[in-house]
Amino acid sequence: MFTRLLGAVRILTGIWLMYLTCATVLDLELRPGVPT
């Protein structure tokens, strides 16, 4: 059971890191055109 939990944590961590990467890239791309 512990190995399945560890696998789920790793998958969620990978998804979270991919989300952060995409959000950072989009933020850098859209920054000049978006007033803050």
PyMOL Python script that loads the backbone (N, CA, C, O; Angstrom):
from pymol import cmd

cmd.read_pdbstr("""\
ATOM      1  N   MET A   1       0.825  -1.205   0.000  1.00  0.00           N
ATOM      2  CA  MET A   1       0.000   0.000   0.000  1.00  0.00           C
ATOM      3  C   MET A   1       0.861   1.257   0.000  1.00  0.00           C
ATOM      4  O   MET A   1       0.536   2.253  -0.646  1.00  0.00           O
ATOM      5  N   PHE A   2       1.974   1.189   0.744  1.00  0.00           N
ATOM      6  CA  PHE A   2       2.850   2.363   0.814  1.00  0.00           C
ATOM      7  C   PHE A   2       3.432   2.705  -0.553  1.00  0.00           C
ATOM      8  O   PHE A   2       3.605   3.877  -0.885  1.00  0.00           O
ATOM      9  N   THR A   3       3.736   1.665  -1.351  1.00  0.00           N
ATOM     10  CA  THR A   3       4.320   1.934  -2.668  1.00  0.00           C
ATOM     11  C   THR A   3       3.298   2.609  -3.580  1.00  0.00           C
ATOM     12  O   THR A   3       3.654   3.468  -4.386  1.00  0.00           O
ATOM     13  N   ARG A   4       2.018   2.217  -3.453  1.00  0.00           N
ATOM     14  CA  ARG A   4       0.995   2.868  -4.284  1.00  0.00           C
ATOM     15  C   ARG A   4       0.816   4.315  -3.865  1.00  0.00           C
ATOM     16  O   ARG A   4       0.624   5.185  -4.714  1.00  0.00           O
ATOM     17  N   LEU A   5       0.875   4.585  -2.564  1.00  0.00           N
ATOM     18  CA  LEU A   5       0.765   5.967  -2.095  1.00  0.00           C
ATOM     19  C   LEU A   5       1.948   6.795  -2.585  1.00  0.00           C
ATOM     20  O   LEU A   5       1.782   7.939  -3.010  1.00  0.00           O
ATOM     21  N   LEU A   6       3.139   6.210  -2.524  1.00  0.00           N
ATOM     22  CA  LEU A   6       4.327   6.916  -2.988  1.00  0.00           C
ATOM     23  C   LEU A   6       4.234   7.209  -4.483  1.00  0.00           C
ATOM     24  O   LEU A   6       4.623   8.286  -4.934  1.00  0.00           O
ATOM     25  N   GLY A   7       3.722   6.256  -5.242  1.00  0.00           N
ATOM     26  CA  GLY A   7       3.553   6.479  -6.674  1.00  0.00           C
ATOM     27  C   GLY A   7       2.563   7.595  -6.954  1.00  0.00           C
ATOM     28  O   GLY A   7       2.787   8.415  -7.844  1.00  0.00           O
ATOM     29  N   ALA A   8       1.465   7.632  -6.198  1.00  0.00           N
ATOM     30  CA  ALA A   8       0.468   8.692  -6.394  1.00  0.00           C
ATOM     31  C   ALA A   8       1.067  10.052  -6.057  1.00  0.00           C
ATOM     32  O   ALA A   8       0.815  11.036  -6.752  1.00  0.00           O
ATOM     33  N   VAL A   9       1.862  10.104  -4.987  1.00  0.00           N
ATOM     34  CA  VAL A   9       2.498  11.371  -4.613  1.00  0.00           C
ATOM     35  C   VAL A   9       3.457  11.827  -5.703  1.00  0.00           C
ATOM     36  O   VAL A   9       3.507  13.013  -6.031  1.00  0.00           O
ATOM     37  N   ARG A  10       4.218  10.892  -6.265  1.00  0.00           N
ATOM     38  CA  ARG A  10       5.151  11.264  -7.333  1.00  0.00           C
ATOM     39  C   ARG A  10       4.409  11.765  -8.558  1.00  0.00           C
ATOM     40  O   ARG A  10       4.827  12.746  -9.172  1.00  0.00           O
ATOM     41  N   ILE A  11       3.306  11.103  -8.928  1.00  0.00           N
ATOM     42  CA  ILE A  11       2.529  11.535 -10.091  1.00  0.00           C
ATOM     43  C   ILE A  11       1.954  12.927  -9.862  1.00  0.00           C
ATOM     44  O   ILE A  11       2.018  13.786 -10.741  1.00  0.00           O
ATOM     45  N   LEU A  12       1.385  13.148  -8.663  1.00  0.00           N
ATOM     46  CA  LEU A  12       0.825  14.469  -8.369  1.00  0.00           C
ATOM     47  C   LEU A  12       1.914  15.539  -8.359  1.00  0.00           C
ATOM     48  O   LEU A  12       1.682  16.660  -8.814  1.00  0.00           O
ATOM     49  N   THR A  13       3.088  15.209  -7.850  1.00  0.00           N
ATOM     50  CA  THR A  13       4.191  16.170  -7.849  1.00  0.00           C
ATOM     51  C   THR A  13       4.604  16.512  -9.279  1.00  0.00           C
ATOM     52  O   THR A  13       4.870  17.673  -9.590  1.00  0.00           O
ATOM     53  N   GLY A  14       4.657  15.507 -10.143  1.00  0.00           N
ATOM     54  CA  GLY A  14       5.006  15.760 -11.535  1.00  0.00           C
ATOM     55  C   GLY A  14       3.994  16.641 -12.227  1.00  0.00           C
ATOM     56  O   GLY A  14       4.361  17.552 -12.969  1.00  0.00           O
ATOM     57  N   ILE A  15       2.701  16.375 -11.987  1.00  0.00           N
ATOM     58  CA  ILE A  15       1.647  17.208 -12.582  1.00  0.00           C
ATOM     59  C   ILE A  15       1.751  18.638 -12.065  1.00  0.00           C
ATOM     60  O   ILE A  15       1.598  19.588 -12.833  1.00  0.00           O
ATOM     61  N   TRP A  16       2.008  18.796 -10.771  1.00  0.00           N
ATOM     62  CA  TRP A  16       2.133  20.126 -10.172  1.00  0.00           C
ATOM     63  C   TRP A  16       3.316  20.881 -10.779  1.00  0.00           C
ATOM     64  O   TRP A  16       3.205  22.071 -11.072  1.00  0.00           O
ATOM     65  N   LEU A  17       4.452  20.194 -10.970  1.00  0.00           N
ATOM     66  CA  LEU A  17       5.611  20.857 -11.552  1.00  0.00           C
ATOM     67  C   LEU A  17       5.351  21.251 -13.003  1.00  0.00           C
ATOM     68  O   LEU A  17       5.778  22.321 -13.436  1.00  0.00           O
ATOM     69  N   MET A  18       4.658  20.403 -13.758  1.00  0.00           N
ATOM     70  CA  MET A  18       4.330  20.752 -15.137  1.00  0.00           C
ATOM     71  C   MET A  18       3.390  21.954 -15.176  1.00  0.00           C
ATOM     72  O   MET A  18       3.513  22.817 -16.045  1.00  0.00           O
ATOM     73  N   TYR A  19       2.445  22.009 -14.224  1.00  0.00           N
ATOM     74  CA  TYR A  19       1.539  23.146 -14.156  1.00  0.00           C
ATOM     75  C   TYR A  19       2.305  24.427 -13.860  1.00  0.00           C
ATOM     76  O   TYR A  19       2.070  25.457 -14.492  1.00  0.00           O
ATOM     77  N   LEU A  20       3.222  24.364 -12.898  1.00  0.00           N
ATOM     78  CA  LEU A  20       4.006  25.556 -12.560  1.00  0.00           C
ATOM     79  C   LEU A  20       4.850  26.008 -13.753  1.00  0.00           C
ATOM     80  O   LEU A  20       4.986  27.206 -14.000  1.00  0.00           O
ATOM     81  N   THR A  21       5.414  25.053 -14.489  1.00  0.00           N
ATOM     82  CA  THR A  21       6.231  25.405 -15.650  1.00  0.00           C
ATOM     83  C   THR A  21       5.387  26.099 -16.708  1.00  0.00           C
ATOM     84  O   THR A  21       5.780  27.138 -17.237  1.00  0.00           O
ATOM     85  N   CYS A  22       4.227  25.527 -17.019  1.00  0.00           N
ATOM     86  CA  CYS A  22       3.346  26.131 -18.023  1.00  0.00           C
ATOM     87  C   CYS A  22       2.864  27.499 -17.572  1.00  0.00           C
ATOM     88  O   CYS A  22       2.818  28.428 -18.378  1.00  0.00           O
ATOM     89  N   ALA A  23       2.505  27.644 -16.299  1.00  0.00           N
ATOM     90  CA  ALA A  23       2.025  28.929 -15.792  1.00  0.00           C
ATOM     91  C   ALA A  23       3.128  29.981 -15.874  1.00  0.00           C
ATOM     92  O   ALA A  23       2.862  31.131 -16.223  1.00  0.00           O
ATOM     93  N   THR A  24       4.363  29.596 -15.555  1.00  0.00           N
ATOM     94  CA  THR A  24       5.473  30.547 -15.615  1.00  0.00           C
ATOM     95  C   THR A  24       5.740  30.982 -17.048  1.00  0.00           C
ATOM     96  O   THR A  24       5.951  32.166 -17.312  1.00  0.00           O
ATOM     97  N   VAL A  25       5.731  30.024 -17.976  1.00  0.00           N
ATOM     98  CA  VAL A  25       5.982  30.356 -19.382  1.00  0.00           C
ATOM     99  C   VAL A  25       4.888  31.272 -19.908  1.00  0.00           C
ATOM    100  O   VAL A  25       5.183  32.263 -20.576  1.00  0.00           O
ATOM    101  N   LEU A  26       3.636  30.958 -19.619  1.00  0.00           N
ATOM    102  CA  LEU A  26       2.544  31.803 -20.092  1.00  0.00           C
ATOM    103  C   LEU A  26       2.620  33.189 -19.464  1.00  0.00           C
ATOM    104  O   LEU A  26       2.346  34.184 -20.135  1.00  0.00           O
ATOM    105  N   ASP A  27       2.985  33.268 -18.194  1.00  0.00           N
ATOM    106  CA  ASP A  27       3.092  34.564 -17.527  1.00  0.00           C
ATOM    107  C   ASP A  27       4.177  35.412 -18.186  1.00  0.00           C
ATOM    108  O   ASP A  27       3.990  36.609 -18.406  1.00  0.00           O
ATOM    109  N   LEU A  28       5.305  34.789 -18.499  1.00  0.00           N
ATOM    110  CA  LEU A  28       6.385  35.537 -19.141  1.00  0.00           C
ATOM    111  C   LEU A  28       6.010  35.956 -20.558  1.00  0.00           C
ATOM    112  O   LEU A  28       6.419  37.022 -21.019  1.00  0.00           O
ATOM    113  N   GLU A  29       5.239  35.127 -21.249  1.00  0.00           N
ATOM    114  CA  GLU A  29       4.843  35.444 -22.618  1.00  0.00           C
ATOM    115  C   GLU A  29       3.797  36.553 -22.658  1.00  0.00           C
ATOM    116  O   GLU A  29       3.828  37.403 -23.548  1.00  0.00           O
ATOM    117  N   LEU A  30       2.882  36.551 -21.710  1.00  0.00           N
ATOM    118  CA  LEU A  30       1.751  37.487 -21.759  1.00  0.00           C
ATOM    119  C   LEU A  30       2.002  38.763 -20.973  1.00  0.00           C
ATOM    120  O   LEU A  30       1.190  39.686 -21.039  1.00  0.00           O
ATOM    121  N   ARG A  31       3.093  38.843 -20.237  1.00  0.00           N
ATOM    122  CA  ARG A  31       3.308  40.002 -19.362  1.00  0.00           C
ATOM    123  C   ARG A  31       3.294  41.341 -20.091  1.00  0.00           C
ATOM    124  O   ARG A  31       2.675  42.274 -19.579  1.00  0.00           O
ATOM    125  N   PRO A  32       3.937  41.504 -21.260  1.00  0.00           N
ATOM    126  CA  PRO A  32       3.939  42.836 -21.877  1.00  0.00           C
ATOM    127  C   PRO A  32       2.549  43.320 -22.272  1.00  0.00           C
ATOM    128  O   PRO A  32       2.300  44.526 -22.283  1.00  0.00           O
ATOM    129  N   GLY A  33       1.635  42.398 -22.597  1.00  0.00           N
ATOM    130  CA  GLY A  33       0.326  42.828 -23.075  1.00  0.00           C
ATOM    131  C   GLY A  33      -0.737  42.897 -22.009  1.00  0.00           C
ATOM    132  O   GLY A  33      -1.852  43.347 -22.272  1.00  0.00           O
ATOM    133  N   VAL A  34      -0.411  42.457 -20.809  1.00  0.00           N
ATOM    134  CA  VAL A  34      -1.421  42.409 -19.753  1.00  0.00           C
ATOM    135  C   VAL A  34      -1.098  43.443 -18.693  1.00  0.00           C
ATOM    136  O   VAL A  34      -0.059  43.350 -18.038  1.00  0.00           O
ATOM    137  N   PRO A  35      -1.971  44.430 -18.509  1.00  0.00           N
ATOM    138  CA  PRO A  35      -1.711  45.399 -17.434  1.00  0.00           C
ATOM    139  C   PRO A  35      -1.883  44.772 -16.073  1.00  0.00           C
ATOM    140  O   PRO A  35      -2.810  43.991 -15.860  1.00  0.00           O
ATOM    141  N   THR A  36      -0.994  45.107 -15.142  1.00  0.00           N
ATOM    142  CA  THR A  36      -1.080  44.537 -13.815  1.00  0.00           C
ATOM    143  C   THR A  36      -1.471  45.612 -12.816  1.00  0.00           C
ATOM    144  O   THR A  36      -1.598  45.330 -11.625  1.00  0.00           O
TER     145      THR A  36
END
""", "prot")
cmd.dss("prot")
cmd.show_as("cartoon", "prot")
cmd.util.cbc("prot")
cmd.orient("prot")
